[in-house]
Amino acid sequence: WSSAKPKPNTREPMSTTTVKTVAVYSYQKYDKLLVDKLTELLGSKPENVRVIPVGLDTLTAELAHGCEAVCVFVNDKADAECLEVLGKLGIKLILTRSAGFNHIDLYCAEKLGMVVMRVPQYSPEAVAEHAVALLLALIRKLPKAYNRVREHNFNLSGLEGFTIHGKTIGVLGTGKIGQITAKILKGFGPKRLLGFDVFQSDAMKELGMEYLSAEEVMAQSDIITMHLPLLPNTYHVINQDTIAKMKKGVVIINTSRGGLIDTDALRGALKSGQIGAVGLDVYENEASFFFADCSDQIITDDTLSGLLTFPNVIITAHQAFLTIEALTTIADTTVDNIKTFHAGTWAESHNHCKAPVELLTTQPAQPAALERGPSGLKTE
């Protein structure tokens, strides 16, 4: 990896700014609304919208042969090698059904003349509410209580929880989702509401949030909820060193990106009791399992298997976004992104993904410096 800045891309997108065919990768049943709206826009011929139920990677890229655009999701792997294949097929537009875009090599896409468009926010409320749902389920031991009653066991022993009221809550990342989460949690009456973001929100300050360094937020909080994007300098922000400085019994919620947490260090801290409970909607190696039915398979990932054995860990399979409202917004915005591409105004669109310098490497940086200024930890 080199820190030298590449020359700005001057290559224009491929030929025309019109697409008539799109391949939808990682298709699930809940993507039907998206496919219906794409069909309405592009036409009802089978070749206009190609549904592909597997993820995009180098091996599956050829399935987009004959298409001019691909539509991908968070666990698709649009790395340089994959994009080279897509480039040879004539793909000129990449549509991601997500706010995050760390699964796409933006620099390579720009070199190949491909335009990348995203859905910057589809339902921040959905993700924030899911984060709070995970927290409440953990601290009130709802899964265990539910299973007991289903088996006609009405004993309350071992179901002792604790209240959010009077606790110190830390919010890492106060973008849209982080702010909504903070507002919800404020209603529980916490003693302190701490936050970290390189862009401090006046609205959060008015709410009573104290902005501190990331290290201070993690060290002083009883509950930590994570809403940072995955960038080289946010990779493994929660690691063995930062965990050691946390309060014993801290509760951690992550509905953002799996790579924010060193999962091996997390597992060790759960064993020792340093971490009291964890709620995850993301996992750093989730691509091999999430969005698929693995119920008849052996989970070969020892770390994931180990996490699933802890009674104080709840894992959901990247479903925080999954609401009717969010799916509707994803479909509408994806269609609008195609219209913007057709109009030739994609470069001015907020949905257009450019390649900032800090994303020009796929090798994660070590999380030593969390206070890097605006080029570092900008939240969504």
C-alpha positions as CSV (number, residue, x, y, z in Angstrom):
1,W,0.0,0.0,0.0
2,S,1.3,3.4,-0.9
3,S,0.2,6.7,0.6
4,A,0.9,8.5,-2.6
5,K,-2.2,10.2,-4.0
6,P,-3.3,8.9,-7.4
7,K,-3.8,11.2,-10.3
8,P,-7.4,12.4,-10.5
9,N,-9.6,10.3,-12.8
10,T,-10.4,12.1,-16.1
11,R,-11.9,9.2,-17.9
12,E,-15.5,9.7,-19.0
13,P,-18.1,7.0,-18.4
14,M,-18.4,4.4,-21.1
15,S,-20.0,5.6,-24.4
16,T,-23.7,6.5,-23.8
17,T,-25.4,7.3,-20.6
18,T,-28.4,5.1,-21.3
19,V,-28.9,1.6,-19.9
20,K,-31.7,-0.7,-20.9
21,T,-30.6,-3.9,-19.1
22,V,-29.7,-4.5,-15.5
23,A,-28.5,-7.6,-13.6
24,V,-29.8,-7.7,-10.0
25,Y,-27.4,-9.7,-7.9
26,S,-28.1,-11.2,-4.4
27,Y,-31.8,-11.2,-5.2
28,Q,-34.1,-12.2,-2.3
29,K,-37.9,-12.4,-2.2
30,Y,-38.1,-9.1,-0.5
31,D,-36.4,-7.5,-3.6
32,K,-39.5,-8.1,-5.7
33,L,-40.7,-4.5,-5.3
34,L,-37.3,-3.3,-6.7
35,V,-37.6,-5.7,-9.7
36,D,-41.1,-4.6,-10.4
37,K,-40.1,-0.9,-10.5
38,L,-37.0,-1.6,-12.6
39,T,-39.2,-3.5,-15.0
40,E,-41.7,-0.6,-15.2
41,L,-38.8,1.7,-16.0
42,L,-36.8,-0.5,-18.4
43,G,-39.4,-2.7,-20.0
44,S,-40.9,-6.1,-19.4
45,K,-38.8,-8.2,-21.7
46,P,-36.9,-10.9,-19.8
47,E,-33.5,-9.4,-20.8
48,N,-34.3,-6.0,-19.4
49,V,-34.1,-7.0,-15.7
50,R,-32.1,-10.2,-15.0
51,V,-32.6,-11.6,-11.5
52,I,-29.5,-13.4,-10.1
53,P,-30.0,-15.0,-6.7
54,V,-26.3,-15.3,-6.0
55,G,-23.8,-12.6,-5.0
56,L,-21.5,-10.8,-7.3
57,D,-17.8,-11.8,-7.4
58,T,-15.2,-12.6,-10.0
59,L,-16.7,-16.0,-10.7
60,T,-20.3,-14.8,-11.1
61,A,-19.6,-11.6,-12.9
62,E,-20.1,-13.3,-16.3
63,L,-23.7,-13.8,-15.4
64,A,-24.2,-10.1,-16.3
65,H,-23.2,-10.8,-19.9
66,G,-25.5,-8.7,-22.2
67,C,-26.4,-6.2,-19.4
68,E,-25.3,-2.6,-19.2
69,A,-25.7,-2.2,-15.4
70,V,-25.5,-4.3,-12.3
71,C,-27.4,-3.8,-9.0
72,V,-25.6,-5.1,-6.0
73,F,-25.9,-5.4,-2.2
74,V,-23.6,-5.1,0.8
75,N,-22.0,-8.6,0.7
76,D,-21.3,-8.6,-3.0
77,K,-17.6,-8.4,-3.8
78,A,-17.1,-5.7,-6.5
79,D,-13.3,-5.7,-6.1
80,A,-10.8,-4.7,-8.8
81,E,-10.7,-8.2,-10.3
82,C,-14.4,-8.4,-10.5
83,L,-14.8,-5.0,-12.0
84,E,-12.2,-5.8,-14.7
85,V,-14.5,-8.6,-15.8
86,L,-17.6,-6.4,-15.7
87,G,-15.7,-3.8,-17.7
88,K,-15.0,-6.3,-20.4
89,L,-18.7,-7.1,-20.5
90,G,-19.5,-3.4,-21.1
91,I,-21.0,-2.6,-17.7
92,K,-21.1,1.1,-17.3
93,L,-23.3,1.6,-14.2
94,I,-23.1,0.0,-10.7
95,L,-26.1,0.5,-8.5
96,T,-25.7,-0.5,-4.9
97,R,-28.8,-1.0,-2.8
98,S,-27.1,0.3,0.3
99,A,-25.7,3.5,1.9
100,G,-22.3,1.9,2.5
101,F,-20.0,1.2,-0.5
102,N,-17.0,-0.4,1.0
103,H,-17.8,-3.6,-1.0
104,I,-17.0,-1.7,-4.2
105,D,-13.5,-0.7,-5.4
106,L,-14.4,2.9,-6.3
107,Y,-11.0,3.8,-7.6
108,C,-11.0,0.9,-10.0
109,A,-14.5,1.7,-11.1
110,E,-13.5,5.3,-11.9
111,K,-10.4,4.0,-13.9
112,L,-12.7,1.8,-15.9
113,G,-15.2,4.6,-16.6
114,M,-18.0,3.1,-14.5
115,V,-20.4,5.2,-12.5
116,V,-21.3,4.0,-9.0
117,M,-24.6,5.2,-7.5
118,R,-25.9,4.4,-4.0
119,V,-28.9,4.8,-1.7
120,P,-27.5,7.2,0.9
121,Q,-30.3,6.8,3.4
122,Y,-33.3,4.5,3.0
123,S,-34.6,4.3,6.6
124,P,-32.3,5.5,9.3
125,E,-35.2,5.1,11.7
126,A,-35.3,1.4,10.9
127,V,-31.7,0.8,11.8
128,A,-31.8,3.0,14.9
129,E,-34.9,1.2,16.2
130,H,-33.3,-2.2,15.5
131,A,-30.3,-1.1,17.5
132,V,-32.5,-0.2,20.5
133,A,-34.4,-3.4,20.1
134,L,-31.2,-5.5,20.3
135,L,-30.2,-3.5,23.4
136,L,-33.6,-4.0,25.2
137,A,-33.6,-7.7,24.3
138,L,-30.2,-8.2,25.8
139,I,-30.5,-6.3,29.0
140,R,-34.0,-7.7,29.8
141,K,-33.0,-11.2,28.6
142,L,-36.0,-11.4,26.3
143,P,-34.9,-14.4,24.2
144,K,-34.4,-16.6,27.3
145,A,-37.7,-15.4,28.8
146,Y,-39.6,-16.1,25.6
147,N,-38.2,-19.6,25.2
148,R,-39.0,-20.4,28.9
149,V,-42.6,-19.4,28.6
150,R,-43.0,-21.3,25.3
151,E,-42.0,-24.4,27.3
152,H,-44.4,-23.5,30.1
153,N,-41.6,-22.6,32.4
154,F,-42.6,-19.4,34.3
155,N,-39.7,-19.3,36.7
156,L,-38.0,-15.9,36.8
157,S,-34.6,-17.0,38.2
158,G,-31.7,-15.8,36.1
159,L,-33.8,-13.2,34.2
160,E,-32.6,-10.2,36.2
161,G,-31.7,-7.3,33.9
162,F,-30.9,-3.6,34.4
163,T,-32.4,-0.3,33.3
164,I,-31.0,2.1,30.7
165,H,-32.2,4.9,33.0
166,G,-29.2,6.4,34.9
167,K,-26.6,4.8,32.7
168,T,-23.9,6.4,30.5
169,I,-24.5,5.8,26.8
170,G,-21.9,6.2,24.2
171,V,-22.8,6.8,20.5
172,L,-19.9,6.2,18.1
173,G,-20.9,8.1,15.0
174,T,-23.6,10.8,15.1
175,G,-24.7,10.8,11.4
176,K,-28.4,10.3,10.6
177,I,-28.7,6.8,12.2
178,G,-26.5,7.7,15.2
179,Q,-28.6,10.9,15.9
180,I,-31.9,9.0,15.7
181,T,-30.6,6.3,18.0
182,A,-29.4,9.0,20.5
183,K,-32.8,10.7,20.5
184,I,-34.5,7.3,21.2
185,L,-32.1,6.5,24.0
186,K,-32.4,9.9,25.5
187,G,-36.0,9.1,26.3
188,F,-34.9,6.4,28.7
189,G,-33.3,9.0,31.0
190,P,-29.6,8.2,30.8
191,K,-27.2,9.8,33.3
192,R,-24.9,10.9,30.5
193,L,-25.1,10.8,26.7
194,L,-21.7,10.7,25.1
195,G,-20.8,11.0,21.4
196,F,-17.9,10.8,19.0
197,D,-17.8,12.2,15.5
198,V,-15.4,14.4,13.6
199,F,-18.5,16.5,12.6
200,Q,-20.1,17.4,15.9
201,S,-23.8,18.0,15.6
202,D,-25.4,21.1,17.1
203,A,-28.7,19.3,17.4
204,M,-27.0,16.6,19.5
205,K,-25.4,19.1,21.7
206,E,-28.8,20.7,22.3
207,L,-30.0,17.2,23.2
208,G,-27.4,17.1,25.9
209,M,-24.7,15.0,24.2
210,E,-21.2,15.5,25.4
211,Y,-18.7,15.1,22.5
212,L,-15.4,13.3,23.5
213,S,-12.7,11.4,21.8
214,A,-13.6,7.9,20.6
215,E,-11.3,6.4,23.3
216,E,-13.0,8.5,26.1
217,V,-16.5,7.5,24.9
218,M,-15.6,3.8,24.9
219,A,-13.9,4.0,28.3
220,Q,-16.7,5.9,30.1
221,S,-19.8,4.2,28.7
222,D,-22.0,1.5,30.2
223,I,-23.6,1.0,26.8
224,I,-21.9,1.6,23.4
225,T,-23.8,1.8,20.2
226,M,-21.9,1.9,16.9
227,H,-22.9,3.9,13.8
228,L,-19.5,4.5,12.1
229,P,-18.8,3.7,8.4
230,L,-16.1,1.1,7.7
231,L,-13.0,3.0,6.5
232,P,-9.4,2.0,6.8
233,N,-9.1,4.0,10.0
234,T,-12.3,2.7,11.5
235,Y,-11.4,-0.9,11.0
236,H,-11.3,-2.7,14.4
237,V,-11.9,0.4,16.4
238,I,-13.1,-2.0,19.0
239,N,-10.1,-4.2,19.7
240,Q,-8.1,-5.8,22.5
241,D,-6.6,-2.5,23.6
242,T,-9.8,-0.5,23.6
243,I,-11.8,-3.3,25.2
244,A,-9.3,-3.4,28.1
245,K,-10.0,0.3,28.9
246,M,-13.8,-0.2,28.9
247,K,-16.0,-0.5,32.0
248,K,-16.3,-4.1,33.1
249,G,-19.7,-5.5,31.9
250,V,-20.1,-2.9,29.1
251,V,-22.9,-3.6,26.6
252,I,-22.0,-3.2,22.9
253,I,-24.4,-2.8,20.0
254,N,-23.3,-2.8,16.4
255,T,-25.7,-2.3,13.5
256,S,-23.2,-0.6,11.2
257,R,-20.4,-2.7,9.8
258,G,-18.9,-5.9,11.1
259,G,-15.3,-4.8,10.5
260,L,-15.6,-2.1,13.1
261,I,-15.0,-4.9,15.7
262,D,-12.1,-7.3,16.1
263,T,-14.4,-10.3,16.7
264,D,-11.7,-12.5,18.2
265,A,-11.0,-9.9,20.8
266,L,-14.7,-9.5,21.4
267,R,-15.1,-13.2,22.0
268,G,-12.2,-13.3,24.4
269,A,-13.7,-10.3,26.4
270,L,-17.0,-12.1,26.6
271,K,-15.3,-15.1,28.1
272,S,-13.5,-13.1,30.7
273,G,-16.6,-11.0,31.6
274,Q,-15.0,-7.7,30.5
275,I,-17.9,-7.3,28.1
276,G,-21.3,-8.0,29.6
277,A,-23.4,-8.4,26.5
278,V,-23.3,-7.9,22.7
279,G,-25.9,-7.3,20.1
280,L,-24.8,-7.6,16.5
281,D,-26.6,-7.1,13.2
282,V,-23.3,-7.3,11.4
283,Y,-20.3,-9.6,11.5
284,E,-16.9,-9.0,9.8
285,N,-17.0,-12.4,8.0
286,E,-20.7,-12.4,7.4
287,A,-20.5,-12.7,3.6
288,S,-20.3,-16.5,3.7
289,F,-23.4,-16.9,5.8
290,F,-25.7,-13.9,6.0
291,F,-28.7,-13.7,3.6
292,A,-28.5,-17.5,3.1
293,D,-30.3,-20.5,4.7
294,C,-27.4,-22.4,6.4
295,S,-29.7,-24.4,8.7
296,D,-28.6,-27.7,7.2
297,Q,-24.9,-26.9,7.2
298,I,-22.0,-27.0,9.7
299,I,-20.9,-23.5,10.5
300,T,-17.2,-23.7,9.8
301,D,-16.4,-20.2,11.1
302,D,-15.2,-21.0,14.6
303,T,-15.5,-17.4,15.8
304,L,-19.2,-17.1,14.6
305,S,-20.0,-20.5,16.0
306,G,-18.4,-19.5,19.3
307,L,-20.4,-16.3,19.5
308,L,-23.6,-18.2,19.0
309,T,-23.0,-20.2,22.1
310,F,-23.0,-17.2,24.5
311,P,-26.4,-16.5,26.2
312,N,-25.5,-12.8,26.4
313,V,-25.0,-12.4,22.7
314,I,-27.8,-11.7,20.2
315,I,-27.0,-11.9,16.5
316,T,-29.4,-10.9,13.7
317,A,-28.4,-11.4,10.0
318,H,-28.0,-7.8,8.8
319,Q,-31.8,-7.2,9.0
320,A,-31.8,-3.8,10.7
321,F,-32.8,-2.1,7.4
322,L,-35.5,-4.7,6.6
323,T,-38.8,-2.7,6.8
324,I,-41.4,-2.0,4.2
325,E,-40.5,1.7,4.3
326,A,-36.8,1.0,3.7
327,L,-37.4,-1.4,0.8
328,T,-39.7,1.1,-0.9
329,T,-37.1,3.8,-0.6
330,I,-34.4,1.5,-1.9
331,A,-36.4,0.7,-4.9
332,D,-37.5,4.3,-5.6
333,T,-33.9,5.6,-5.2
334,T,-32.4,2.9,-7.3
335,V,-34.8,3.8,-10.1
336,D,-34.1,7.5,-9.7
337,N,-30.4,6.8,-9.9
338,I,-30.9,5.2,-13.3
339,K,-32.9,8.2,-14.4
340,T,-30.1,10.5,-13.2
341,F,-27.6,8.4,-15.1
342,H,-29.8,8.7,-18.2
343,A,-30.0,12.4,-17.8
344,G,-26.2,12.7,-17.6
345,T,-26.4,14.5,-14.2
346,W,-25.0,11.7,-12.1
347,A,-21.7,13.7,-11.3
348,E,-23.7,16.3,-9.4
349,S,-25.8,13.8,-7.5
350,H,-25.4,13.2,-3.8
351,N,-25.9,9.5,-4.6
352,H,-22.8,9.4,-6.8
353,C,-19.9,7.5,-5.1
354,K,-16.5,9.0,-5.7
355,A,-13.2,7.5,-4.7
356,P,-11.8,9.5,-1.8
357,V,-8.1,9.1,-1.0
358,E,-8.7,7.1,2.2
359,L,-10.7,4.5,0.3
360,L,-8.0,3.8,-2.4
361,T,-6.7,0.8,-0.6
362,T,-8.4,-2.4,0.4
363,Q,-5.8,-3.0,3.1
364,P,-7.3,-1.8,6.4
365,A,-5.2,0.6,8.4
366,Q,-4.5,-0.1,12.0
367,P,-6.9,1.8,14.3
368,A,-4.3,3.7,16.2
369,A,-5.4,7.2,15.3
370,L,-9.2,7.8,15.6
371,E,-9.0,11.5,15.6
372,R,-8.1,12.2,12.0
373,G,-10.4,15.1,11.1
374,P,-12.9,15.3,8.3
375,S,-11.0,13.0,5.9
376,G,-11.2,10.2,8.5
377,L,-14.3,9.2,10.4
378,K,-17.1,10.9,8.5
379,T,-20.4,9.1,9.4
380,E,-23.3,8.4,7.1
